[in-house]
Amino acid sequence: MNFNIDSKALVKTAFVNPNDQTKAVRQTTPMVPGRVGFAQTLAQLQSRHTVNSSTFLNPQVPSVAVQEGDTLSSMVKNHMEAMGKPISNAEALRLSQDLAKANGISNPDRIYPGQRLNMAVLNTNILANTPNTAAMKPNAVANTALAMNQAGQVRTPFAQRPAVLNGSHPVLEKTLDRAVAKGFIPPQEKQMVYEKILTMSRTYQFAPDDFARMTLMESDGMNPKASNSRCHGIIQFCDGPDRGAASAGFGSNPKAILGHSVLQQLDMVAKYFDETGLKGMGPTSLDDLYLTVLTPAARSVKAPDAHLNIAGTQAKQLYVNRDKSAPITRNSIMQGLYQNAIERLSKFDHSQSVAQANGTPSANATPANRAQALRVSAYLNQDYLR
């Protein structure tokens, strides 16, 4: 008996598509609370429109690195205070949602140390809530004259020159707290330093917070012993004829400035401001205040993006895109001073939070919610997926 067998009927050929298999795994991966599989994580990342990429690749974008113990809301509060716009806890929580969305963070409670966050959305919020300066009195403009371009770079409309803000001065106050904690200012002199700076701000028509931002760049926030061998003190009085030390009365021995306290050096600052004509300039913007300290002659260049003739090598934050081969402009100075203040004061807040969470509050530390700090530290557990 002959059997005719169709061999094709015995073999069923199937071509495997790896993409189909991956898709099936994603669809069948169980949702286990507190534990996320690789396939599910990959699927989430691929479906996300924006990922919290490292914004340090674009130095024009204002970014802040997350430190251990930080929460989004605490970072928002610190950033807004450093920009001279203190906010309530409720407002910080609301803005933290905007910050999470802008950075592609699906869960605002999941951030990790070293992660860099693009803070431009908060600066946009400041702009949106800025009063119409055209309808304000000249002495009420102050820091509200800030504007930003799409890259997050600070710009100042120079037709609206900021003056002195009445009321609280959060950047100055926090800078003084930090100076006391670091030993720059004796605790018993803090209030006298504060009042002297306010008096100077009225005399020379600058915002007290701007003075703090300037010293945070020049002397790490009013360190009376700050020195780079040529320049000394809280605003870096430099040696040489017709320089800061000479204007302050220390032309023959500039390093003698280092033996004087912050309170005493503020009197030298007033002499220097008189010598450089700051009093007669009218309302003084942050960039003019800083140029008075850095290179007074550069104040004559008013265009915000014009290259300024600044001698020597300066801190990288002052250059366009933080690139020392690039020029220094009024815009880059503004951006650098604001970002530097945010970074330094945020680190100070972080160190206080850590000390308080460990039960060892630092000097001059204000009471904080220790339970909240402990909850934050729980997020940093190794088993917690970031």
C-alpha beads as a LAMMPS data file, in Angstrom:
LAMMPS data file: protein, C-alpha beads

386 atoms
385 bonds

1 atom types
1 bond types

-500.0 500.0 xlo xhi
-500.0 500.0 ylo yhi
-500.0 500.0 zlo zhi

Masses

1 110.0

Atoms # bond

1 1 1 0.000 0.000 0.000
2 1 1 1.347 3.317 -0.993
3 1 1 0.896 6.365 1.187
4 1 1 1.164 9.808 -0.266
5 1 1 2.309 12.134 2.505
6 1 1 2.397 15.854 2.066
7 1 1 5.471 16.896 4.037
8 1 1 4.253 20.460 4.094
9 1 1 1.322 19.428 6.215
10 1 1 3.653 18.121 8.908
11 1 1 5.716 21.293 9.350
12 1 1 4.287 24.643 10.251
13 1 1 6.787 27.413 9.742
14 1 1 6.425 30.537 11.854
15 1 1 8.630 33.586 11.669
16 1 1 9.228 35.268 15.012
17 1 1 9.146 39.047 15.199
18 1 1 11.200 40.196 18.239
19 1 1 9.190 43.392 18.439
20 1 1 5.979 41.400 18.823
21 1 1 7.492 39.363 21.644
22 1 1 8.670 42.483 23.473
23 1 1 5.237 44.011 23.095
24 1 1 3.611 40.896 24.500
25 1 1 5.918 40.881 27.501
26 1 1 5.112 44.511 28.216
27 1 1 1.407 43.780 28.078
28 1 1 1.622 40.758 30.359
29 1 1 4.107 42.097 32.912
30 1 1 2.269 42.112 36.258
31 1 1 1.913 45.361 38.124
32 1 1 3.580 44.577 41.426
33 1 1 3.356 47.480 43.940
34 1 1 6.806 48.783 44.870
35 1 1 8.544 46.668 42.222
36 1 1 8.759 47.441 38.512
37 1 1 10.037 45.015 35.904
38 1 1 12.595 45.991 33.289
39 1 1 10.174 45.623 30.396
40 1 1 7.584 47.778 32.139
41 1 1 10.145 50.449 32.986
42 1 1 11.384 50.462 29.401
43 1 1 7.837 50.786 28.131
44 1 1 7.186 53.721 30.446
45 1 1 10.319 55.506 29.291
46 1 1 9.543 54.938 25.621
47 1 1 5.988 56.180 26.008
48 1 1 7.060 59.294 27.877
49 1 1 7.119 62.416 25.725
50 1 1 9.931 64.011 27.689
51 1 1 12.535 62.459 29.916
52 1 1 14.337 64.235 32.697
53 1 1 17.488 64.546 30.672
54 1 1 20.640 66.143 32.004
55 1 1 20.040 69.823 31.436
56 1 1 23.687 70.599 32.196
57 1 1 24.254 69.791 28.512
58 1 1 22.590 73.121 27.800
59 1 1 24.181 75.651 30.173
60 1 1 21.732 78.366 29.120
61 1 1 18.938 76.503 30.885
62 1 1 18.790 77.302 34.614
63 1 1 19.121 73.952 36.379
64 1 1 19.652 72.764 39.935
65 1 1 21.021 69.411 41.067
66 1 1 18.895 67.415 43.509
67 1 1 20.647 66.738 46.802
68 1 1 19.882 64.046 49.356
69 1 1 16.927 65.125 51.480
70 1 1 15.445 67.460 48.844
71 1 1 11.832 67.399 47.765
72 1 1 10.393 69.148 44.738
73 1 1 8.421 71.540 46.927
74 1 1 11.490 72.453 49.029
75 1 1 13.513 73.063 45.859
76 1 1 10.715 75.256 44.509
77 1 1 10.612 77.321 47.726
78 1 1 14.397 77.743 47.759
79 1 1 14.467 78.772 44.112
80 1 1 11.662 81.303 44.487
81 1 1 13.211 82.794 47.640
82 1 1 16.562 83.134 45.899
83 1 1 14.779 84.970 43.085
84 1 1 13.292 87.347 45.663
85 1 1 9.783 85.830 45.447
86 1 1 9.007 83.928 48.683
87 1 1 5.909 81.733 48.436
88 1 1 3.657 79.743 50.757
89 1 1 3.826 75.970 51.211
90 1 1 0.591 75.561 49.273
91 1 1 1.961 77.563 46.359
92 1 1 5.185 75.537 46.477
93 1 1 3.196 72.312 46.182
94 1 1 1.293 73.679 43.197
95 1 1 4.462 74.829 41.438
96 1 1 6.186 71.528 42.185
97 1 1 3.569 69.858 39.981
98 1 1 4.467 72.254 37.155
99 1 1 8.167 71.580 37.736
100 1 1 7.601 67.816 37.624
101 1 1 5.629 68.078 34.386
102 1 1 8.265 70.307 32.762
103 1 1 10.978 67.780 33.628
104 1 1 9.036 64.694 32.551
105 1 1 8.674 63.371 36.107
106 1 1 5.534 61.244 36.362
107 1 1 5.700 60.944 40.163
108 1 1 6.759 64.159 41.962
109 1 1 7.754 62.098 45.016
110 1 1 10.427 60.246 43.045
111 1 1 13.554 62.304 42.595
112 1 1 17.101 61.240 43.320
113 1 1 20.394 62.898 44.318
114 1 1 22.391 64.135 41.353
115 1 1 19.338 64.520 39.120
116 1 1 19.322 67.956 37.460
117 1 1 16.035 69.815 37.131
118 1 1 15.279 72.510 34.590
119 1 1 13.972 75.417 36.681
120 1 1 12.948 77.638 33.752
121 1 1 9.238 76.951 34.343
122 1 1 9.509 78.696 37.746
123 1 1 11.100 81.764 36.189
124 1 1 8.265 81.806 33.665
125 1 1 5.838 81.759 36.584
126 1 1 7.603 84.794 38.084
127 1 1 7.164 86.621 34.803
128 1 1 3.481 85.708 34.588
129 1 1 2.877 87.169 38.045
130 1 1 5.054 90.246 37.593
131 1 1 3.107 93.507 37.974
132 1 1 2.933 95.957 35.111
133 1 1 6.015 98.059 35.778
134 1 1 4.733 100.857 33.580
135 1 1 2.033 101.535 36.155
136 1 1 4.356 101.318 39.154
137 1 1 6.272 104.048 40.904
138 1 1 10.013 104.046 40.143
139 1 1 10.971 102.886 43.623
140 1 1 8.660 99.863 43.343
141 1 1 10.117 98.333 40.211
142 1 1 13.152 96.572 41.751
143 1 1 13.653 92.978 40.663
144 1 1 10.342 92.794 38.777
145 1 1 12.145 94.100 35.697
146 1 1 13.436 90.613 34.906
147 1 1 12.538 88.860 31.687
148 1 1 13.710 85.620 30.138
149 1 1 14.166 84.376 26.613
150 1 1 13.123 80.905 25.491
151 1 1 16.494 79.428 26.435
152 1 1 15.993 80.514 30.036
153 1 1 18.540 83.330 29.920
154 1 1 17.858 86.311 32.145
155 1 1 17.267 89.588 30.378
156 1 1 16.740 93.034 31.840
157 1 1 14.705 95.739 30.086
158 1 1 17.065 98.616 30.764
159 1 1 14.318 101.202 30.349
160 1 1 12.949 99.846 33.633
161 1 1 15.830 100.168 36.076
162 1 1 15.116 98.395 39.367
163 1 1 15.355 100.250 42.643
164 1 1 14.807 99.294 46.273
165 1 1 12.013 96.971 47.335
166 1 1 10.264 97.687 50.589
167 1 1 9.327 94.778 52.826
168 1 1 11.135 91.497 53.319
169 1 1 14.494 90.695 51.782
170 1 1 14.666 86.871 51.763
171 1 1 17.938 86.553 49.826
172 1 1 19.752 88.976 52.144
173 1 1 18.286 87.364 55.252
174 1 1 19.277 83.862 54.168
175 1 1 22.726 85.053 53.117
176 1 1 23.244 86.549 56.581
177 1 1 22.031 83.345 58.254
178 1 1 24.535 81.446 56.148
179 1 1 27.316 83.925 56.973
180 1 1 26.672 83.456 60.693
181 1 1 26.616 79.657 60.328
182 1 1 29.942 79.781 58.471
183 1 1 31.507 82.071 61.045
184 1 1 31.803 85.075 58.731
185 1 1 29.666 87.251 61.011
186 1 1 29.411 87.007 64.821
187 1 1 25.765 86.269 65.767
188 1 1 25.573 89.425 67.882
189 1 1 26.517 91.566 64.855
190 1 1 24.061 90.052 62.387
191 1 1 21.274 92.581 63.015
192 1 1 23.689 95.524 62.811
193 1 1 25.038 94.231 59.482
194 1 1 21.488 93.826 58.199
195 1 1 20.508 97.372 59.185
196 1 1 23.682 98.865 57.707
197 1 1 23.031 97.167 54.365
198 1 1 19.465 98.492 54.364
199 1 1 20.779 102.006 55.045
200 1 1 23.259 101.671 52.181
201 1 1 20.513 100.376 49.884
202 1 1 18.528 103.553 50.484
203 1 1 21.571 105.773 49.990
204 1 1 22.768 104.132 46.780
205 1 1 19.337 102.932 45.590
206 1 1 19.980 99.232 45.083
207 1 1 17.875 96.273 46.196
208 1 1 19.183 94.702 49.442
209 1 1 18.798 91.238 47.926
210 1 1 20.998 92.321 45.007
211 1 1 23.750 93.289 47.439
212 1 1 23.557 89.770 48.884
213 1 1 23.732 88.213 45.410
214 1 1 26.801 90.302 44.633
215 1 1 28.629 89.209 47.798
216 1 1 27.697 85.560 47.206
217 1 1 29.668 85.794 43.978
218 1 1 32.551 87.915 45.258
219 1 1 33.242 86.481 48.722
220 1 1 31.030 83.404 49.163
221 1 1 28.484 85.583 50.939
222 1 1 30.245 88.226 53.079
223 1 1 33.398 86.378 54.037
224 1 1 35.622 89.203 55.382
225 1 1 38.749 87.085 54.876
226 1 1 38.073 86.134 51.253
227 1 1 41.201 86.785 49.172
228 1 1 42.762 85.774 45.853
229 1 1 46.123 87.428 46.697
230 1 1 45.232 90.577 44.723
231 1 1 41.720 91.359 45.941
232 1 1 40.408 91.100 49.484
233 1 1 37.264 91.256 51.609
234 1 1 33.538 91.053 51.107
235 1 1 33.494 92.819 47.705
236 1 1 37.102 91.973 46.805
237 1 1 38.853 95.332 47.144
238 1 1 41.754 95.061 44.669
239 1 1 45.239 96.510 45.076
240 1 1 46.826 99.008 42.707
241 1 1 46.318 102.727 42.048
242 1 1 42.728 103.872 41.593
243 1 1 41.436 100.440 42.597
244 1 1 39.046 99.371 45.332
245 1 1 41.545 99.083 48.169
246 1 1 42.871 102.570 47.488
247 1 1 39.344 103.995 47.378
248 1 1 38.622 102.402 50.749
249 1 1 41.768 103.943 52.249
250 1 1 44.011 100.852 52.081
251 1 1 46.085 101.609 49.000
252 1 1 49.397 101.099 50.794
253 1 1 48.411 97.858 52.505
254 1 1 45.412 96.185 50.837
255 1 1 45.723 92.940 52.812
256 1 1 45.050 94.866 56.017
257 1 1 41.397 94.798 54.941
258 1 1 41.303 91.122 55.915
259 1 1 41.750 92.081 59.571
260 1 1 38.450 93.983 59.640
261 1 1 34.972 92.589 60.334
262 1 1 32.050 92.600 57.910
263 1 1 30.527 95.505 59.822
264 1 1 33.743 97.511 59.403
265 1 1 34.172 96.523 55.767
266 1 1 30.683 97.806 54.956
267 1 1 31.968 101.306 55.779
268 1 1 34.759 100.708 53.253
269 1 1 32.162 99.615 50.694
270 1 1 30.293 102.909 51.210
271 1 1 33.540 104.835 50.587
272 1 1 34.141 102.854 47.437
273 1 1 30.594 103.460 46.180
274 1 1 31.051 107.199 46.763
275 1 1 34.362 107.128 44.904
276 1 1 32.836 105.347 41.908
277 1 1 29.830 107.670 41.651
278 1 1 27.174 105.104 42.475
279 1 1 25.167 107.512 44.581
280 1 1 24.432 109.821 41.665
281 1 1 23.383 107.093 39.225
282 1 1 19.788 106.860 40.364
283 1 1 18.039 103.486 40.841
284 1 1 20.749 100.830 40.535
285 1 1 20.112 97.514 38.808
286 1 1 21.861 94.304 39.806
287 1 1 24.180 94.353 36.791
288 1 1 25.174 97.991 37.445
289 1 1 25.789 97.191 41.095
290 1 1 28.042 94.291 40.152
291 1 1 29.853 96.225 37.430
292 1 1 30.569 98.933 39.998
293 1 1 32.479 96.323 41.982
294 1 1 34.016 94.535 38.988
295 1 1 34.850 97.263 36.454
296 1 1 33.059 100.618 36.908
297 1 1 34.030 101.824 33.410
298 1 1 31.962 99.005 31.876
299 1 1 28.759 100.621 33.180
300 1 1 28.799 102.959 30.188
301 1 1 27.909 100.036 27.886
302 1 1 24.140 99.677 28.199
303 1 1 23.243 97.087 25.550
304 1 1 22.294 93.835 27.343
305 1 1 24.169 91.547 24.912
306 1 1 27.169 93.789 24.172
307 1 1 30.619 92.404 24.953
308 1 1 31.991 94.101 28.061
309 1 1 35.661 94.962 28.379
310 1 1 36.450 93.117 31.590
311 1 1 40.144 92.578 32.329
312 1 1 41.476 89.338 33.764
313 1 1 39.809 85.970 34.274
314 1 1 36.521 85.970 36.150
315 1 1 34.271 83.283 37.615
316 1 1 32.865 81.066 34.888
317 1 1 29.290 81.881 35.910
318 1 1 29.735 85.416 34.544
319 1 1 30.484 84.373 30.970
320 1 1 27.916 83.626 28.280
321 1 1 26.990 79.942 28.635
322 1 1 29.565 79.692 31.458
323 1 1 32.211 79.412 28.761
324 1 1 35.390 81.327 29.625
325 1 1 36.244 81.619 25.936
326 1 1 32.965 83.534 25.445
327 1 1 32.403 87.202 26.347
328 1 1 30.851 88.698 29.454
329 1 1 27.646 90.664 28.894
330 1 1 25.114 92.336 31.130
331 1 1 22.751 89.436 30.493
332 1 1 25.350 86.816 31.365
333 1 1 26.195 88.715 34.573
334 1 1 22.534 88.771 35.599
335 1 1 22.078 85.097 34.835
336 1 1 25.287 84.141 36.628
337 1 1 24.513 86.106 39.780
338 1 1 21.011 84.710 40.109
339 1 1 22.059 81.117 39.428
340 1 1 25.042 81.346 41.795
341 1 1 22.819 82.648 44.597
342 1 1 20.302 79.864 44.043
343 1 1 22.979 77.173 44.125
344 1 1 24.798 78.450 47.220
345 1 1 21.687 79.134 49.273
346 1 1 20.110 75.809 48.257
347 1 1 23.200 73.958 49.492
348 1 1 22.990 75.861 52.777
349 1 1 19.322 74.903 53.212
350 1 1 20.188 71.304 52.406
351 1 1 22.976 71.170 55.021
352 1 1 20.589 72.548 57.642
353 1 1 17.905 70.003 56.729
354 1 1 20.355 67.116 56.990
355 1 1 21.647 68.324 60.357
356 1 1 18.124 68.679 61.693
357 1 1 17.075 65.257 60.372
358 1 1 20.059 63.754 62.195
359 1 1 19.100 65.533 65.394
360 1 1 22.125 67.840 65.304
361 1 1 20.847 71.258 64.186
362 1 1 23.550 73.588 62.973
363 1 1 24.276 77.004 64.453
364 1 1 21.579 79.578 63.787
365 1 1 19.305 76.856 62.393
366 1 1 15.598 77.548 62.445
367 1 1 13.146 74.829 63.603
368 1 1 12.097 72.537 60.784
369 1 1 9.703 69.697 60.240
370 1 1 11.947 66.781 61.154
371 1 1 9.226 64.234 60.369
372 1 1 9.082 65.542 56.802
373 1 1 12.852 65.258 56.474
374 1 1 12.694 61.649 57.658
375 1 1 9.948 60.871 55.163
376 1 1 12.120 62.321 52.424
377 1 1 15.061 60.163 53.492
378 1 1 12.823 57.110 53.165
379 1 1 12.505 57.829 49.463
380 1 1 16.253 57.365 49.169
381 1 1 16.080 53.697 50.253
382 1 1 17.956 51.471 47.789
383 1 1 14.856 49.306 47.253
384 1 1 12.874 52.341 46.147
385 1 1 12.947 52.616 42.353
386 1 1 13.885 56.017 41.004

Bonds

1 1 1 2
2 1 2 3
3 1 3 4
4 1 4 5
5 1 5 6
6 1 6 7
7 1 7 8
8 1 8 9
9 1 9 10
10 1 10 11
11 1 11 12
12 1 12 13
13 1 13 14
14 1 14 15
15 1 15 16
16 1 16 17
17 1 17 18
18 1 18 19
19 1 19 20
20 1 20 21
21 1 21 22
22 1 22 23
23 1 23 24
24 1 24 25
25 1 25 26
26 1 26 27
27 1 27 28
28 1 28 29
29 1 29 30
30 1 30 31
31 1 31 32
32 1 32 33
33 1 33 34
34 1 34 35
35 1 35 36
36 1 36 37
37 1 37 38
38 1 38 39
39 1 39 40
40 1 40 41
41 1 41 42
42 1 42 43
43 1 43 44
44 1 44 45
45 1 45 46
46 1 46 47
47 1 47 48
48 1 48 49
49 1 49 50
50 1 50 51
51 1 51 52
52 1 52 53
53 1 53 54
54 1 54 55
55 1 55 56
56 1 56 57
57 1 57 58
58 1 58 59
59 1 59 60
60 1 60 61
61 1 61 62
62 1 62 63
63 1 63 64
64 1 64 65
65 1 65 66
66 1 66 67
67 1 67 68
68 1 68 69
69 1 69 70
70 1 70 71
71 1 71 72
72 1 72 73
73 1 73 74
74 1 74 75
75 1 75 76
76 1 76 77
77 1 77 78
78 1 78 79
79 1 79 80
80 1 80 81
81 1 81 82
82 1 82 83
83 1 83 84
84 1 84 85
85 1 85 86
86 1 86 87
87 1 87 88
88 1 88 89
89 1 89 90
90 1 90 91
91 1 91 92
92 1 92 93
93 1 93 94
94 1 94 95
95 1 95 96
96 1 96 97
97 1 97 98
98 1 98 99
99 1 99 100
100 1 100 101
101 1 101 102
102 1 102 103
103 1 103 104
104 1 104 105
105 1 105 106
106 1 106 107
107 1 107 108
108 1 108 109
109 1 109 110
110 1 110 111
111 1 111 112
112 1 112 113
113 1 113 114
114 1 114 115
115 1 115 116
116 1 116 117
117 1 117 118
118 1 118 119
119 1 119 120
120 1 120 121
121 1 121 122
122 1 122 123
123 1 123 124
124 1 124 125
125 1 125 126
126 1 126 127
127 1 127 128
128 1 128 129
129 1 129 130
130 1 130 131
131 1 131 132
132 1 132 133
133 1 133 134
134 1 134 135
135 1 135 136
136 1 136 137
137 1 137 138
138 1 138 139
139 1 139 140
140 1 140 141
141 1 141 142
142 1 142 143
143 1 143 144
144 1 144 145
145 1 145 146
146 1 146 147
147 1 147 148
148 1 148 149
149 1 149 150
150 1 150 151
151 1 151 152
152 1 152 153
153 1 153 154
154 1 154 155
155 1 155 156
156 1 156 157
157 1 157 158
158 1 158 159
159 1 159 160
160 1 160 161
161 1 161 162
162 1 162 163
163 1 163 164
164 1 164 165
165 1 165 166
166 1 166 167
167 1 167 168
168 1 168 169
169 1 169 170
170 1 170 171
171 1 171 172
172 1 172 173
173 1 173 174
174 1 174 175
175 1 175 176
176 1 176 177
177 1 177 178
178 1 178 179
179 1 179 180
180 1 180 181
181 1 181 182
182 1 182 183
183 1 183 184
184 1 184 185
185 1 185 186
186 1 186 187
187 1 187 188
188 1 188 189
189 1 189 190
190 1 190 191
191 1 191 192
192 1 192 193
193 1 193 194
194 1 194 195
195 1 195 196
196 1 196 197
197 1 197 198
198 1 198 199
199 1 199 200
200 1 200 201
201 1 201 202
202 1 202 203
203 1 203 204
204 1 204 205
205 1 205 206
206 1 206 207
207 1 207 208
208 1 208 209
209 1 209 210
210 1 210 211
211 1 211 212
212 1 212 213
213 1 213 214
214 1 214 215
215 1 215 216
216 1 216 217
217 1 217 218
218 1 218 219
219 1 219 220
220 1 220 221
221 1 221 222
222 1 222 223
223 1 223 224
224 1 224 225
225 1 225 226
226 1 226 227
227 1 227 228
228 1 228 229
229 1 229 230
230 1 230 231
231 1 231 232
232 1 232 233
233 1 233 234
234 1 234 235
235 1 235 236
236 1 236 237
237 1 237 238
238 1 238 239
239 1 239 240
240 1 240 241
241 1 241 242
242 1 242 243
243 1 243 244
244 1 244 245
245 1 245 246
246 1 246 247
247 1 247 248
248 1 248 249
249 1 249 250
250 1 250 251
251 1 251 252
252 1 252 253
253 1 253 254
254 1 254 255
255 1 255 256
256 1 256 257
257 1 257 258
258 1 258 259
259 1 259 260
260 1 260 261
261 1 261 262
262 1 262 263
263 1 263 264
264 1 264 265
265 1 265 266
266 1 266 267
267 1 267 268
268 1 268 269
269 1 269 270
270 1 270 271
271 1 271 272
272 1 272 273
273 1 273 274
274 1 274 275
275 1 275 276
276 1 276 277
277 1 277 278
278 1 278 279
279 1 279 280
280 1 280 281
281 1 281 282
282 1 282 283
283 1 283 284
284 1 284 285
285 1 285 286
286 1 286 287
287 1 287 288
288 1 288 289
289 1 289 290
290 1 290 291
291 1 291 292
292 1 292 293
293 1 293 294
294 1 294 295
295 1 295 296
296 1 296 297
297 1 297 298
298 1 298 299
299 1 299 300
300 1 300 301
301 1 301 302
302 1 302 303
303 1 303 304
304 1 304 305
305 1 305 306
306 1 306 307
307 1 307 308
308 1 308 309
309 1 309 310
310 1 310 311
311 1 311 312
312 1 312 313
313 1 313 314
314 1 314 315
315 1 315 316
316 1 316 317
317 1 317 318
318 1 318 319
319 1 319 320
320 1 320 321
321 1 321 322
322 1 322 323
323 1 323 324
324 1 324 325
325 1 325 326
326 1 326 327
327 1 327 328
328 1 328 329
329 1 329 330
330 1 330 331
331 1 331 332
332 1 332 333
333 1 333 334
334 1 334 335
335 1 335 336
336 1 336 337
337 1 337 338
338 1 338 339
339 1 339 340
340 1 340 341
341 1 341 342
342 1 342 343
343 1 343 344
344 1 344 345
345 1 345 346
346 1 346 347
347 1 347 348
348 1 348 349
349 1 349 350
350 1 350 351
351 1 351 352
352 1 352 353
353 1 353 354
354 1 354 355
355 1 355 356
356 1 356 357
357 1 357 358
358 1 358 359
359 1 359 360
360 1 360 361
361 1 361 362
362 1 362 363
363 1 363 364
364 1 364 365
365 1 365 366
366 1 366 367
367 1 367 368
368 1 368 369
369 1 369 370
370 1 370 371
371 1 371 372
372 1 372 373
373 1 373 374
374 1 374 375
375 1 375 376
376 1 376 377
377 1 377 378
378 1 378 379
379 1 379 380
380 1 380 381
381 1 381 382
382 1 382 383
383 1 383 384
384 1 384 385
385 1 385 386
